[in-house]
Amino acid sequence: MMGRPLYFASEPRVLLENLSPSRGESPKSVGVEAVEKRLLDICQSRGENSLSQLRERAGEVALAWRRQIEALRQSLAVRLEALAECRRTG
């Protein structure tokens, strides 16, 4: 990691990702109970308004993901169509 920037996910993203079901043998998310506990900790340490702000920011993250997913789907459709055309024309 020498000379490379280190990035951390935003708090809303961390919470959203930890609500996703884990796949595979080693779980990578902590689940609903742990997220709810974290939300209680946030509320106790930063106040109720912080939860409202977090909800807004999480909505922004989720919206950005929807846009990214749609862009990925479009890119995949173009690539798959190009591959199909190559097979047809040989």
C-alpha positions in Angstrom: 0.0 0.0 0.0 3.0 2.2 -0.2 2.2 5.4 -2.0 -1.4 4.4 -2.6 -4.3 6.3 -1.1 -6.4 4.4 1.5 -10.2 4.8 1.2 -12.9 4.0 3.7 -16.6 3.5 3.0 -19.0 6.1 4.3 -21.0 5.3 7.4 -24.3 4.9 5.4 -22.6 2.6 2.9 -21.2 0.5 5.7 -24.6 0.1 7.3 -26.3 -0.7 4.0 -23.7 -3.3 3.1 -24.0 -4.9 6.5 -27.8 -5.4 5.9 -27.0 -7.4 2.8 -27.1 -11.2 3.2 -23.7 -12.9 3.3 -22.8 -15.4 0.7 -20.4 -18.2 1.0 -18.9 -19.8 4.0 -17.4 -16.8 5.8 -20.0 -14.1 6.4 -18.9 -10.6 5.4 -21.9 -8.7 6.9 -23.0 -8.5 10.5 -26.7 -8.5 10.0 -29.7 -6.6 11.2 -29.2 -6.9 14.9 -25.7 -5.5 14.8 -26.8 -2.6 12.5 -29.7 -1.8 14.9 -27.3 -1.8 17.8 -25.0 0.5 15.9 -27.9 2.9 15.2 -28.7 3.0 18.9 -25.1 3.8 19.7 -25.1 6.6 17.1 -28.4 8.0 18.5 -27.0 7.9 22.1 -23.7 9.5 21.2 -24.8 12.0 18.5 -28.5 12.5 19.1 -31.7 11.7 17.3 -31.1 14.3 14.5 -28.0 12.3 13.5 -30.3 9.3 12.6 -32.4 11.5 10.3 -29.2 12.8 8.6 -28.0 9.2 8.3 -31.3 8.2 6.7 -30.9 10.9 4.1 -27.3 10.0 3.3 -28.2 6.3 3.0 -31.0 7.2 0.5 -28.4 9.1 -1.6 -26.1 6.1 -1.5 -28.9 3.7 -2.5 -29.9 6.0 -5.4 -26.3 6.1 -6.6 -26.2 2.3 -6.5 -29.4 2.1 -8.6 -27.8 4.4 -11.2 -24.6 2.4 -11.2 -26.5 -0.9 -11.5 -28.4 0.5 -14.5 -25.2 1.7 -16.1 -23.7 -1.7 -15.6 -26.7 -3.5 -17.1 -26.6 -1.2 -20.1 -22.8 -1.9 -20.6 -23.4 -5.6 -20.2 -26.2 -5.5 -22.8 -24.0 -3.7 -25.3 -21.2 -6.2 -24.8 -23.5 -9.2 -25.0 -25.1 -7.9 -28.2 -21.6 -7.3 -29.7 -20.6 -10.9 -28.9 -23.8 -12.3 -30.3 -23.2 -10.2 -33.5 -19.7 -11.6 -33.8 -21.0 -15.1 -33.5 -23.7 -14.5 -36.2 -21.2 -12.9 -38.7 -18.5 -15.3 -37.8 
